Amino acid sequence: MNITIILALDVVITVLVCGAVGPAAFKLGALGLIGWAARLQFYLLRLYIGPAVLLTRDKWYITGTVLGGGLTLPLALWSTVPGCPAAEKWVNLASGVLQGLLLAYTAHRLTLRSGQAVGAH
């Protein structure tokens, strides 16, 4: 159940953030790229944060920061295409770090909660 919660939260955060922060398809189309195909990486790379958090159980605040920042760094670099606002790369990176922290913290809390429930019986 905990895995389902983390993955569902990952999908919700990804869709919300990519809708707000991802580059517009018409901007990428103006560069000769297929808009939806160029936007796809903004969804896929962020969706890897949830499973990566589930695979690591170290200190949640370090894990979430490193995984979120590491997986959104390519998106921040890709956001430097002409026509994107200058702040978009930093917003992409910051939102990835926050997504990683939120998912890692949620996984940590769910692990503690399930551990307390098992210990009580």
Backbone hydrogen bonds, N-H to C=O, Kabsch-Sander energy under -0.5 kcal/mol:
donor,donor_aa,acceptor,acceptor_aa,energy
5,I,1,M,-2.0
6,I,2,N,-2.2
7,L,3,I,-2.6
8,A,4,T,-2.4
9,L,5,I,-2.4
10,D,6,I,-2.3
11,V,7,L,-2.1
12,V,8,A,-2.3
13,I,9,L,-2.6
14,T,10,D,-2.4
15,V,11,V,-2.5
16,L,12,V,-2.3
17,V,13,I,-2.9
18,C,14,T,-2.7
19,G,15,V,-1.7
20,A,16,L,-1.3
21,V,17,V,-3.3
22,G,17,V,-0.6
22,G,18,C,-1.2
27,K,24,A,-0.6
28,L,24,A,-1.5
29,G,25,A,-2.2
30,A,26,F,-1.6
31,L,27,K,-0.5
31,L,28,L,-0.7
32,G,29,G,-1.6
33,L,28,L,-1.9
35,G,33,L,-0.7
38,A,34,I,-2.3
39,R,35,G,-1.9
40,L,36,W,-1.2
41,Q,37,A,-0.5
42,F,39,R,-1.2
43,Y,39,R,-0.8
43,Y,40,L,-0.8
44,L,40,L,-2.6
45,L,41,Q,-2.2
46,R,42,F,-0.5
47,L,43,Y,-1.7
48,Y,44,L,-0.8
48,Y,45,L,-0.8
49,I,46,R,-1.4
50,G,46,R,-0.5
52,A,48,Y,-1.9
53,V,49,I,-2.3
54,L,50,G,-2.0
55,L,51,P,-1.5
56,T,52,A,-0.9
56,T,53,V,-0.6
62,I,59,K,-0.7
63,T,59,K,-2.7
64,G,60,W,-2.7
65,T,61,Y,-0.9
66,V,62,I,-2.7
67,L,63,T,-2.7
68,G,64,G,-2.2
69,G,65,T,-2.3
70,G,66,V,-2.6
71,L,67,L,-2.3
72,T,68,G,-1.1
73,L,69,G,-1.1
76,A,72,T,-2.2
77,L,73,L,-2.3
78,W,74,P,-2.2
79,S,75,L,-1.5
80,T,77,L,-1.2
81,V,78,W,-1.1
84,C,81,V,-1.8
88,E,85,P,-1.2
89,K,86,A,-0.6
91,V,87,A,-2.3
92,N,88,E,-2.5
93,L,89,K,-2.0
94,A,90,W,-2.7
95,S,91,V,-2.6
96,G,92,N,-1.8
97,V,93,L,-2.2
98,L,94,A,-2.5
99,Q,95,S,-2.3
100,G,96,G,-2.5
101,L,97,V,-2.6
102,L,98,L,-2.7
103,L,99,Q,-2.5
104,A,100,G,-2.5
105,Y,101,L,-2.6
106,T,102,L,-2.3
107,A,103,L,-2.5
108,H,104,A,-2.3
109,R,105,Y,-2.7
110,L,106,T,-2.6
111,T,107,A,-2.0
112,L,108,H,-2.2
113,R,109,R,-2.6
114,S,110,L,-2.4
115,G,111,T,-2.0
116,Q,112,L,-2.2
117,A,113,R,-1.9
118,V,114,S,-1.9
119,G,115,G,-2.1
120,A,116,Q,-1.4
121,H,117,A,-0.6
121,H,118,V,-0.7
